[in-house]
Amino acid sequence: MNIGIIGLGLIGGSISLGLRKSNFGDKFIGTDSNHKNATHAVELGIVDEIIPLQDLILQSSVIILSIPVDGIEKILPSILNKIRSDTVILDTGSTKYDICNSVFSHPKRSRFVATHPIAGVENSGPTSAHSDLFYKKNCVICDSELSAPDAIEMTEKIYSTMKMRLIYNMTSKEHDLYIAYISHLPHVISFALSSTVLKKFKNENEEKIFNNMIGSGLTSTTRLAKSNPETWLPIFISNRNNLIQAINVYLNQIEIFRDLLKNKDFHKVDRYMKNAKI
Amino acid sequence: MNIGIIGLGLIGGSISLGLRKSNFGDKFIGTDSNHKNATHAVELGIVDEIIPLQDLILQSSVIILSIPVDGIEKILPSILNKIRSDTVILDTGSTKYDICNSVFSHPKRSRFVATHPIAGVENSGPTSAHSDLFYKKNCVICDSELSAPDAIEMTEKIYSTMKMRLIYNMTSKEHDLYIAYISHLPHVISFALSSTVLKKFKNENEEKIFNNMIGSGLTSTTRLAKSNPETWLPIFISNRNNLIQAINVYLNQIEIFRDLLKNKDFHKVDRYMKNAKI
């Protein structure tokens, strides 16, 4: 069975390595618009061969679409046009509504499975890929009733091979709302905190002070700001409305905290902290 | 040489374990207002003996004051009243201005060294203490010109033994302003994010969805919200003005991001992310 990976970055690369580790699939073929990533992917054993997209579509029994979400939305319909009738195609995008919407009325919609394996690190590219990225992490399958039973079954096999926990019964619309809070908002928070400290410590002397005083608290709260803007801008655009809603709820929470502090309502600051345990 | 540790939690416990690992000091004596912590500290080999505060003050060549910052501010003057003329006392509080101010005119001010070893984990208590907590981390010594040279020298020995990097030339006032951005603000951010997701996923079904979708991004951004309110409320109170300033700068950064997204100014969202690299 040939597995075709479109997009040989962190996510596509890690899926490939995870499957190969368990001897799932026979030949792994791939394509990436970034020539350097493609070369690395072969060198790292992520895929056996780089082949043109059109050939990959025809030669694969399973296609994994792991490129930025705007790219997925753009090419998914045309890939569906061309795939064999028994091929399964799944995507790994961090937003699902726009992608599902782009093929909602497509005659081959049932060959497509909309998934979101919730795992990642702040680094990107095939050199960051590793076979255990998804181990015991969660994976959401959206709008599963629109996919053919055999396509769902194949998707389950793929993610179970990597020991992911599968989550069903979620529409792409619900997914995007929830993930705005759980993943996209933390990224915005991290970018904004990095931006804040860069504003505060901007000259050479302040920069030195900053480097002398940085501790693990700031490091973990700004980790996500190292994420690749090429991946994240399309996510923010696609989930814009939900994300703005989440940012507003969060802004309100920060303002409540600030005002309690301002008003010296320390008993309530204490309760705020005690209640904020997840 | 007897080392006296007042406050046998994460910080005091880790200093003690770090020093003992390198055979620094002879007998370690301690006190803690929490009876359970005191018992654990002996069981864990953090101190040899629990003795009353008054005895600890008289028997120690070095006193390490590692209790919440409001407690330090309160008892430091009376400890200074009672110490021997050759004893060194240092504190480990996360704010420094109020503490330094409380003994500014004290006749024995020079026996005190104001330090902030910048390390910590979200867990607290002696059971979380470990000998490597401070390894290669930064430690600020504030207002060092107000401490006697031999007191500074002893402090340097203590922190160097644990392989900390020492930072000088900072007033307690400067320290509090910088640390508001570097440490206290990330804590507020983390509490507010936890609070936001708890608001969004509040009923049983939503809670289940939340647990199914949580990923490492949210986990690292809310790690600090697990911190002990008993430690952090006094820090926020003591550094209230600087922290309010830092929160306002940060709120502005979040609002800028939200408005760019709202206005579909995606080119600037991209630039915002690219510039937010620390």
Interface residues (C-beta under 8 A of the other chain):
Chain A: I118 A119 G120 V121 K137 N138 V140 R165 I167 M170 Y178 I179 Y181 I182 S183 L185 P186 H187 V188 I189 S190 F191 A192 L193 S194 S195 T196 V197 L198 K199 K200 F201 I209 F210 N212 M213 I214 G215 S216 G217 L218 S220 T221 T222 R223 L224 A225 K226 P229 W232 L233 F236 I237 R240 L243 I244 A246 I247 N248 V249 Y250 L251 Q253 I254 E255 F257 R258 L261 K262 K264 F266 V269 D270 Y272 M273 K274 N275 A276 K277 I278
Chain B: I118 A119 G120 V121 K137 N138 V140 R165 I167 M170 Y178 I179 Y181 I182 S183 L185 P186 H187 V188 I189 S190 F191 A192 L193 S194 S195 T196 V197 L198 K199 K200 F201 I209 F210 N212 M213 I214 G215 S216 G217 L218 S220 T221 T222 R223 L224 A225 K226 P229 W232 L233 F236 I237 R240 L243 I244 A246 I247 N248 V249 Y250 L251 Q253 I254 E255 F257 R258 L261 K262 K264 F266 V269 D270 Y272 M273 K274 N275 A276 K277 I278
